Amino acid sequence: MGENAVKRPQPRAPEQETPRFERGAVPVEAGKTPNRPRAGLGFRVWKLRVSKANREKLKTLYNDVVNYLLGVASELKGSKYLAYYADEWREVYENAKRQREEAGKRTPPKAPPVYIPVRFVMPGGTMRGDKSAPAVIDLSRGELRIPSYRVVQRLRRSLVRALVEENSLDSRPDFVLQVTRRGLIRVVAHRRLRARLELPLRIVSIDENSRYGHSLAHWYINETKRAHTP
């Protein structure tokens, strides 16, 4: 896959709230404006402006992928990497179904967004990301391309500048595209948060339980002892 390959990440979708990049759920908030990302817990999200024609193509892509993931279709149209995050998507969907059942609702939940790998072509012509990714963001031309669905979408200059800057960070984030059932598309960047752990440690943990509220605990750990305060 290579050093800059799109790895298995973790977002939480604005509609169905939860995918993952590294097998762990972390919430993601989408910025309200297309080119002003809102930074969160290691995530930045940009909403792209999409033409009406491309929205219809993206709806077709979304339906094709979801039908394949649900077993309605036996084959996936286009690149097999469109279903790269199949396990994460199914887990999100099953969690949503279970929550509705526990709430006494019989109708199935709306299908969550799908996530697909993306690679970048930088202004100098170098490529960043996995060569097998079915989506390409060409920052030299200022456009997004998904060749298997003939999607070619121009990007605003401010977004191109932001993505060039994001790709130049050290360490470089992992990127993924989010496609919703309404044909909307977002770019999600995930940068791992690295913290130095040194003694003594003070740890605050929160156990969230939808039925019984929150439980808070405080830990203090040094070289010789540990103390716990519920």
Secondary structure, DSSP 8 states (H G I E B T S, - for coil): --TT---------TTT---BSSSSB------SSTT-----SSEEEEE----HHHHHHHHHHHHHHHHHHTTSSSS-SS-GGGGTTHHHHHHHHHHHHHHHHHTT--S------EEEEEEEE-TTS-EES-TT-SEEEETTTTEEEEGGGTEEEE--HHHHHHHHHHHTSSS--EEEEEE-TTS-EEEEEE--------SSEEEEEEEEETTTEEEEEEEEE-SS-EEEE-
